[in-house]
Amino acid sequence: MKSLSTLFTLVIIAFSVIAYSEPSTEISSAEHEQHTIEASSSNIAASEIAGMTLNNGEKWQLDEHTRSSLISMNDSVTFENINTAATANLKTLGTNLQAQLNDLIQGCTMVGGDHDQLHTFLTGYIPAVDDLTETGSIESAKKIEYYLNNYKHYFQ
């Protein structure tokens, strides 16, 4: 009987040691926030813009003028059904986007890393707008739409 009692005690001690030594599955709110940022950042992989990065896991800051300019351009593209639009309509869209882009550039007050990331964004966006203005191609319109749908992953 004594050996059964000793065995039972050893089993309880073993379970206690195992339970105590297992890593906790609970995480602090700071760790949870970091995982949330990493999870949302990983969603960007499906919608990357060449050369773009986050600012230490955070979005870059846009000045109000740049933010409203990008929203206006996005509204212009959303208004036009680019899959069924005539070439002339797409060229007109390109011309309108070019005017909005010129306004964005003239009124931009951003500096530092935020400004550098905006330039990275514009490096791919401007040629697509130029091409749409010249050719009215659906491919260019889709590229512009892609940029305008995905800049929000990098800027706030």
Steps between C-alpha positions, in 0.01 A plus 500: 500500500788729583656448153166583332478819704861588410429432132189717512699782664772473235242516220346813652845659539587411139179657369561807714854539364380456139217747546731750667775472239279527189519844343201718561264545210385830641660808346516855621303771325827638356587158355145470363530840334833400342346176366207700363740734322698206362180329385372812328842560350504149360178583315699757308698225332203436273485867413859620500614810322861471382745658741242595761561422866329580826649734759610247765171315459294818488350686206667815371325833565349695210444873522136602458551632147660176378237288674212691340672492159536121515138464610388717207703293255360180647147638465568584134616146424217342700245708308617363163436133421843437354421150376236625257610860442580620150859597424399867468342491848813342645717769338274764653532326836879509453489873426288563811734289714799689357345831607430360848854363517646839406290657777625238747863570411463879513331499840699228676660611828626159612863455613730222620424131476129562437591710196755243381235224510260723307768533231539121495124471448503763225790329319258233378181704504608793279604284200165319517313834493718620211434180308125517563493859376686404182352160416175460694596139567301289744831357627617847609162573656519176698851584616380841621205337672740255667719784631203699627343197667823404675669823608284480814709203617797733531360848576251650742 
